[in-house]
């Protein structure tokens, strides 16, 4: 007959096992449907509908969602009333960026004016004019970067005395695949690309420190990088991009300080991964593609912890700053608001 100590030990092991199992369950990330914004429309196969949200972002207090439609209309959704209003009748050719802390938009309007629009006061400041292809804002709204798609990036300081160019960066290739500024205004990422017969596409990502005259990192993988997404993590320690090679999409994440690749995924069924979004804690990355696959990646583990499939393509993603929601903009013109939980929440 086993010694009483044996039963005591087995009981303790069972308790430890159950405790660890429950902890793993609690620490797992989950997504649940909360509500829907917009009315569903039948997606077109030849062209995205005007009301499809090309880009989305939450306000700093997580009570509003700003969305730019494919037709250039910028609207603000109130998440409590689920009503929307058009913002200042701006029809943006391309909505560059939203400054969360300053509650400002950087947009290129139909007349090619590059303006800073305050959503709170509706004040509009003309920055410059021209066919700029990409741009970005710091979270505090004090710095902006702009590129015309050539091998130059203009760094603008936004001060009360008037905006002014304080630096021009010279890149190796034309900045055609994306441009972004970290929230803290310290780093700039330029996604560059060229195409030549016999060589095909040559692409690279350059990381610039705002104080330096040369890039501190250059990532060149042989794939097309960052056509849809080039974004820093909220803590400015990582950079994520979408990739495409041989008609299959993927994603990459690099650590800025070391240049180490933290996540590499490829051979997705979709031609493009159109949407990426870091969680506010910088622990997770959400991705969405043309095939309707929504995946949430645990960056430290290098694997997806959530995989949901929608019947239509995903165009944009955004986490709320309070870490409570994930917004998913679909090709059927709806925006799905999902409850997001991670860790011990």
C-alpha positions in Angstrom: 0.0 0.0 0.0 1.4 3.4 -1.0 2.8 5.6 1.8 0.5 8.5 2.9 3.3 10.8 1.7 2.7 9.6 -1.8 -0.9 10.7 -1.8 0.1 14.0 -0.4 2.7 14.6 -3.1 0.3 13.5 -5.9 -2.4 15.9 -4.5 0.1 18.8 -4.6 1.2 17.9 -8.1 -2.4 17.9 -9.2 -3.1 21.3 -7.7 0.0 22.7 -9.3 -1.0 21.2 -12.7 -4.5 22.7 -12.4 -3.1 26.0 -11.4 -0.7 26.2 -14.3 -3.5 25.1 -16.7 -5.8 27.8 -15.4 -3.0 30.4 -15.7 -2.4 29.4 -19.3 -6.1 29.8 -20.0 -6.2 33.2 -18.3 -3.0 34.4 -20.1 -4.4 33.5 -23.5 -5.6 36.3 -25.9 -9.2 36.3 -27.0 -11.5 38.1 -29.4 -15.3 38.3 -29.2 -17.8 40.2 -31.3 -18.9 43.5 -29.7 -20.9 45.4 -32.4 -20.9 46.5 -36.0 -20.5 50.0 -37.6 -22.0 50.6 -41.0 -24.4 48.7 -43.1 -23.3 45.6 -45.1 -23.1 45.9 -48.9 -22.3 43.3 -51.5 -18.6 43.6 -52.2 -17.5 44.2 -55.8 -14.8 41.9 -57.3 -13.4 44.5 -59.7 -13.1 47.5 -57.4 -13.6 48.3 -53.7 -16.8 50.1 -52.9 -16.5 53.9 -51.9 -17.6 53.2 -48.3 -14.9 50.6 -47.6 -12.6 52.0 -44.9 -9.1 52.3 -46.4 -7.6 53.3 -43.0 -8.9 53.5 -39.4 -7.7 54.7 -36.1 -9.1 55.1 -32.6 -9.1 58.4 -30.7 -6.9 58.7 -27.6 -9.8 58.1 -25.2 -11.0 55.1 -27.3 -14.5 56.6 -27.7 -14.2 57.5 -31.4 -13.1 55.7 -34.5 -11.8 57.8 -37.5 -12.1 56.2 -40.9 -11.1 57.2 -44.4 -13.2 55.7 -47.2 -11.9 54.6 -50.5 -13.6 57.7 -52.1 -11.5 59.9 -49.8 -14.3 60.8 -47.3 -13.1 61.0 -43.7 -15.6 60.2 -41.0 -15.7 59.9 -37.2 -17.7 57.2 -35.6 -19.0 57.7 -32.0 -18.7 54.2 -30.5 -21.4 54.8 -27.9 -24.1 56.1 -30.2 -22.7 54.3 -33.3 -23.4 57.4 -35.3 -20.9 58.9 -37.8 -20.2 62.4 -38.9 -18.2 63.6 -41.9 -15.1 65.5 -40.9 -15.0 69.0 -42.4 -16.0 67.7 -45.9 -12.4 66.7 -46.6 -11.9 64.3 -49.5 -8.4 63.1 -49.1 -6.5 61.5 -52.0 -4.5 59.7 -49.3 -4.9 60.0 -45.6 -1.3 60.0 -44.4 -1.6 59.7 -40.6 -3.5 60.4 -37.4 -1.8 62.0 -34.4 -3.6 60.3 -31.5 -2.4 62.6 -28.7 -2.9 65.8 -30.7 -6.2 64.6 -32.3 -5.0 65.8 -35.7 -5.0 64.4 -39.2 -2.3 64.9 -41.9 -4.0 64.7 -45.3 -3.4 65.3 -49.0 -6.5 66.9 -50.3 -8.0 66.8 -53.8 -6.2 70.0 -54.8 -2.8 68.5 -53.5 -2.7 70.7 -50.5 -1.0 69.0 -47.6 -2.9 70.1 -44.4 -3.0 69.5 -40.7 -6.6 69.2 -39.5 -7.5 69.5 -35.8 -10.6 67.2 -35.2 -11.5 69.0 -32.0 -11.6 72.6 -33.3 -11.8 71.9 -37.1 -8.9 74.3 -37.5 -6.9 73.6 -40.7 -3.2 74.5 -41.2 -1.7 74.4 -44.7 1.6 72.6 -44.5 2.7 72.7 -48.2 1.4 71.8 -51.7 2.4 69.1 -54.0 1.8 65.5 -55.1 3.3 63.9 -52.0 2.9 60.1 -52.0 3.3 59.4 -48.3 3.7 60.9 -44.9 3.4 60.4 -41.2 2.9 62.3 -37.9 4.4 61.9 -34.4 1.9 61.1 -31.7 2.3 64.5 -30.2 1.8 66.2 -33.6 5.0 68.1 -33.4 6.8 66.4 -36.3 5.8 65.3 -39.7 7.6 63.5 -42.6 6.7 63.7 -46.2 7.9 62.1 -49.5 7.0 62.7 -53.1 8.0 59.1 -54.0 11.5 60.1 -54.9 14.7 59.6 -53.0 14.1 62.4 -50.5 12.2 62.6 -47.2 11.3 66.0 -45.8 11.2 66.3 -42.0 8.9 69.1 -40.9 8.7 70.7 -37.5 5.2 71.8 -36.6 5.5 74.9 -34.3 3.2 77.8 -33.5 5.4 80.2 -35.5 4.6 78.1 -38.6 5.6 74.7 -40.0 9.1 74.4 -41.5 11.4 71.8 -43.1 14.3 71.1 -40.6 16.0 68.2 -42.5 16.0 66.4 -45.8 17.0 62.7 -45.9 18.6 61.2 -49.0 17.5 57.6 -49.4 19.1 54.9 -51.6 16.0 54.1 -53.6 12.8 56.0 -54.2 10.4 55.9 -51.3 7.5 54.2 -53.1 6.4 51.5 -50.6 5.7 53.4 -47.4 6.9 56.0 -44.9 6.3 56.2 -41.2 7.4 58.0 -38.1 7.5 56.4 -34.6 5.1 57.8 -32.1 7.9 59.4 -30.1 9.3 61.1 -33.1 12.7 59.4 -32.8 12.8 57.0 -35.7 11.8 57.2 -39.4 11.3 54.1 -41.6 11.4 54.4 -45.4 10.2 51.5 -47.6 11.9 51.9 -50.9 11.7 50.1 -54.3 12.8 50.1 -57.9 12.1 47.8 -60.8 14.4 47.1 -63.7 14.2 44.5 -66.5 16.4 41.6 -65.8 16.6 42.4 -62.1 12.9 42.6 -61.1 11.9 44.4 -57.9 14.6 45.6 -55.6 13.2 46.7 -52.2 14.7 47.8 -48.9 13.6 49.3 -45.6 15.9 52.0 -44.1 15.6 53.0 -40.4 16.7 56.5 -39.6 17.4 58.0 -36.2 16.1 61.6 -36.3 19.5 62.9 -35.1 21.7 61.0 -37.7 22.5 61.8 -41.3 22.6 58.1 -42.4 20.3 55.2 -41.8 21.1 53.1 -38.7 19.5 49.9 -40.2 18.9 48.6 -43.7 16.7 45.6 -44.3 16.9 44.0 -47.7 15.3 40.6 -48.1 14.6 40.2 -51.8 10.8 40.5 -51.2 8.5 43.4 -51.9 8.3 45.1 -48.5 5.7 47.5 -47.1 3.4 48.3 -50.0 0.5 48.5 -47.7 1.9 48.7 -44.2 5.0 50.1 -42.6 4.6 50.7 -38.9 6.5 51.1 -35.6 5.3 49.4 -32.5 3.9 51.9 -29.9 7.1 51.5 -27.8 9.2 52.3 -30.9 11.2 49.1 -30.4 10.0 47.2 -33.4 9.1 47.7 -37.1 6.5 45.6 -38.9 5.9 45.4 -42.7 3.8 43.4 -45.1 5.7 41.4 -47.8 4.8 39.8 -51.1 6.7 37.4 -53.3 5.5 35.2 -56.1 1.8 36.2 -55.5 1.9 35.2 -51.8 1.9 37.7 -49.0 3.6 37.6 -45.6 4.7 39.8 -42.7 8.0 40.6 -41.0 8.9 42.2 -37.6 12.4 43.5 -36.8 13.9 44.7 -33.5 15.2 48.3 -34.1 18.1 48.2 -31.6 19.7 45.0 -32.8 18.3 44.5 -36.3 17.2 41.0 -35.2 14.2 39.5 -37.1 11.6 38.7 -34.5 8.8 37.3 -36.8 8.8 36.1 -40.4 5.8 34.6 -42.0 5.2 34.0 -45.7 3.3 32.0 -48.3 -0.1 33.3 -47.2 -2.8 32.5 -49.6 -3.7 36.2 -50.2 -1.8 38.2 -52.7 -1.5 41.1 -50.2 -1.6 41.5 -46.5 -3.5 44.7 -46.5 -3.7 45.4 -42.8 -1.4 45.3 -39.8 -1.8 46.7 -36.2 0.3 46.4 -33.1 -1.5 46.0 -29.8 -1.0 49.0 -27.4 1.3 46.9 -25.2 3.5 46.0 -28.3 3.1 42.3 -27.4 0.8 41.3 -30.3 0.5 42.0 -34.0 -2.8 41.6 -35.8 -2.8 41.0 -39.6 -5.6 40.8 -42.2 -5.5 40.0 -45.9 -7.5 39.8 -49.1 -8.6 36.3 -48.2 -10.4 37.5 -45.1 -8.1 35.9 -42.7 -7.6 37.8 -39.4 -4.7 36.5 -37.4 -3.2 37.8 -34.1 0.4 36.9 -33.6 2.2 36.6 -30.2 5.5 38.3 -31.1 7.5 36.6 -28.3 6.3 33.1 -29.4 6.4 33.8 -33.1 3.1 32.1 -33.7 -0.6 33.1 -34.2 -2.8 32.7 -31.1 -6.0 33.7 -32.9 -7.2 32.9 -36.4 -10.6 34.0 -37.7 -11.9 34.0 -41.3 -14.3 36.5 -42.7 -16.3 35.9 -46.0 -14.7 39.0 -47.6 -11.4 40.8 -47.6 -9.9 42.8 -44.7 -8.8 46.3 -45.6 -7.7 47.9 -42.3 -7.2 47.1 -38.6 -6.8 49.2 -35.4 -6.5 48.5 -31.7 -8.0 50.9 -29.2 -5.5 52.7 -26.9 -7.3 51.3 -23.8 -6.5 47.8 -25.1 -10.2 46.8 -25.1 -11.1 46.7 -28.8 -9.8 45.6 -32.2 -11.6 47.2 -35.2 -11.7 45.3 -38.5 -12.7 47.1 -41.7 -14.1 44.7 -44.3 -14.7 44.9 -48.0 -18.5 44.7 -47.4 -18.2 48.3 -46.0 -18.8 47.3 -42.4 -16.3 47.8 -39.5 -16.5 45.0 -37.0 -15.7 46.0 -33.4 -14.3 43.1 -31.4 -13.6 42.8 -27.6 -9.9 42.2 -27.2 -8.5 40.6 -24.1 -5.0 39.6 -23.3 -2.9 38.4 -20.3 -4.6 38.6 -17.0 -7.4 40.8 -18.1 
